[in-house]
Amino acid sequence: MLLIPAIDLKDGHCVRLKQGDMNLATVFSENPAEMARHWLMQGARRLHLVDLNGAFAGKPKNEAAVKSIIQAVRDFALENGIDEIPVQLGGGIRDLDTIERYLDDGLSYIIIGTAAVKNPGFLHDACSAFPGQIIVGLDARDGKVATDGWSKLSGHEVLDLAKKFEDYGCEAIVYTDIGRDGMMGGVNIEATVRLAQSMTIPVIASGGVHNVSDVEKLCAVQGEGIEGVICGRSIYEGTLDLRSAQERADALTGDVVDDTVSAPVEPPEAGRA
């Protein structure tokens, strides 16, 4: 079970939202690249980036911050003899040129959310043009898929769209329960398992992680097809220690953790909004 720190970007800063509300943003760092390095030093093996401004604008808005994170990840990998640390990004990606530019910059995976729902032909083309590098983000409230930075609720069922997009050749599904995101009330295990059981590609859980108990519950159902979980507010506010939680997940699932990188106790100096 892979624990994937989220770095949500708003106006060039690292923030966290509650239930996707841009007006309920807490700024955790003025320097996203430093934050990325912090999570890598805590043992993260993959990073999840979201361009929040881009999600609402429908085009990239935090490219400079994304590039700075990619460079920080490259430097860290080089310093520590690591071949690759995957970085995935979603938010405001609506055309093939943007995908190609981001992949050329060094991203490993592109997450397509709103555009997949509104323009499935684009998703199909993206999966064909960039095989193995396209992930679909399905954000749902009460089983219905939301779009446009979660501001609009569609009439589409999560399971129906997920099966359709799997046929297109997407690499994985990131499933977010909007009602739980940023609230640290626990992952919607039942809905996530139901989705994973219907797919042959991996599902990455998102939304609601609070403490190590949530990680343990996900580890118990990993065999259903749940590859990892995105961790946000819990690791920023300290209710979940990333390093110890990943070690616990590794112990439960039989994976081996590389503990060669020392970790600072506190994250980079942060402001509050």
N, C-alpha and C positions, 0 to 999 in steps of 0.2 A: 504494500500500500504506500503509494508515493504521496508525501505531503508537499503541496506546491504553494509557496507564499505568493500572495497577490500584491502587485504594486499598481494601484489605481492612480492614474495621472489626470490631474485637473489643473489647468493653468501652469503647467510645468512643475507642479508639486505632487508629492505622494499623499493621497488622502484616502479616507474610507467614508462610504455613504451608509445610510440606513434605508433599507428597502428601495435603493436606487434613486433616492431623492437628492438632487444636486444641491438643494437648500439645506440639507442635513449632512454637510461634509465636515469631517474633522481632519485638519492638516497634521500629518505625522512626520513629515520631513520636507524641507525645502530643497533637498538634494536627492533625487531618486536614484542616482548612480551609487551614492553612499549607502542608501537603503538596500539596494540590490546586493552590494558587497557584504553588508551585514548579514543578510539571510544566507548567502553562500557560506560565510564563516560559521553560521549556525548549522550547517550541514545540508542546506537545500540542494537538491539535485536537478531542479527544474524551476523556472520562474514563469509566472502568469502575469502579463501586463494588460491593462485596459486603458485605452484612450477615451476617457469619459466625455471630454469635450467633443471628440470625434464621433462618439456614438449619437450624440444629439444633433451635431452639425451634418452628419452624413459624409464627412471627409476628414482625413487626418488633421489633427490639431496639436499633437504633442510629439512630433517627429524628432525634434532636437533632444528631448528627454529620453525617447526610446533609443536613439543612437548612443547617448551617453551610457545608458544601461548596457547595451550590447558591448560597448568597449570595456566597461568595467568587468563584465562576465568573461570576455576574452582574456583580459589581463589576469584575472583571478585563476582561470583555468591554466594559463601559461605558468604562473607562479607556482602552482600546486601540481603540475604534471598531469592534468586532467585533459583527456582528449576532447570532450564536448560536454557542455552544460546546456541543455535545450532551453530556449526561451520562446514563449508563445505570446501572441498579441491579438487582441480583438478591439473593435470600436472604430466605426466610421470607414470600414473597408468595403468599397462598393464597385471596384473595377479591377481588371486583371493587371493593369499597369501599376497600381498601388501595391498589389500583392508581389509582383516581380521586384519592385523597388525595395520593399521591406525584406524579402528573402535575400536579395543581393547585399543588403546591409548586414545580414547575418542572423536574422530570425530563423528559427527552426520550423515553426508552425504558425499559420495564420488562422485565426478564428473568425468565422463568418456567422453573423447572427441575423440581424434584421434583413440584410440583403438576401439571405438564404430563403427567408419566408416570403418576402415580397417579390423576389426575382429568382426563382429556382433555376432558371436557365443559366443565370450567371454562376450559381454554385456548381452546376453540372460542368460548365466550361472550366471553372477553376480547378475542380477535381481532376479533369482530364489534362489540363495544362501543367498542374503541379502535383502529381500523384504522391501520396504519402505525406503531404505537408498541409492539407486542409482539414481543419477541425470545425465542426458545426457547434455553435453555442445556442442552446435552446433554453430560454428563460421563461418560466411559467408561473402562473398564479392560478391555483385551483384546477390544474391540469390543462389550462389554456395557455398558448404561447403568446408572450408579449414582445413588442418590437419598439424601435425608436427610443433606445435607452430606457426601456421598460415603461414608457409613458403611454403606450397604446396597447390594448389587449385585443388580440386577434380571435377569430373563431376556431382556430386550428387546434386539434388535440396533439399533445406532445408525442404520443406513441405513433400516431399516423405519420407525422412529419419525419420523425426519427427513422422510421423504416424506409420512407421514400428517399431520404438523404443517404442512408446506408447504401442503397442501390446505386446512387450516383458515384460512390467510391470514396466518401470522406473517411478520414483516418480514425476519428473518434468523435464522441459527443460530450460536450460539457453541459451538464444539466444543473440549472440553478433554480431553486425555489425562492422566488422573489420575496414572499412573505416572511422568509426566515433570514434573508441576507442582511448581514450587519447587525442582527438582533441577538446572536449567540444563544439561540433557544434550542439548539440541537438540529442535526441534519434530518431532512425528511427521508429516513431510511426506506420506508415502505415504497414511496413513489420512485426513488432511485433504483431500488432493486427491481421493481416492476418494469422499469425502462430497460435496465441492463439485461434482464431475462429475455426480453424480446429482440435483443440485438446480437450480432456476432462480432461487432467491433466494440472496443472498450468504451466504458462510460466513466467520466470524471465527475465526481460529486462536487457541489458548490452551494454555499449558503447555510449558515446556522452553526458552524463548528464553534464549540465553546471550550471544551477541555478534552483531556486525554480519553475520557469515557466515550466521547463521540468517535474518536479515532478507533478505539477498541471495537465499537459496534460496527464500524465500517469494515474493519479487518475480518470480522466474523462472517461478512457476506461478500468478501472479495471474490470468492469463487464463482459468484453469479455474473461476474464480468465488470466489476468496479475496479478500475486501475489506480485511481488516486483521488485526492480531495484537495480542493483549493482552500487555503486558510487565509483569512483576512483579519478582521477586527480582533479575533482571539489572540493572535500572535503579537499584534501591535499593543494591545492592552495588557498582555501578560497572563491571561487565563489559560493559555496553552504555550508551553515551552517547546519550540520547534525541534530542537536537537533531541531532547529526551522523548518527545512524542514520536519522532521518526525512529528512534532506537527501539521504543516499545512496539511500534508497528512492525519493524524488522524482526523482532523476537517472535511476535505472534504469527507472522507469515513465513518465517524461515529465511528471510533475506539477510544479507550480510552488509553491515554499515561500515563505511570507511570513515574512521574517526581521527584522521591524521591532521585535520585543520583545527587549530585552536579558535575559540570563539570569545568575543567580548561579552561582558555581562549585560550591558545596556545598548539599545539601538542608538543610532545617531541622534544628536540633539534635535528635538522636534518642537514645532510650534503648535498652537491650538487655534482652531477657528470655530 
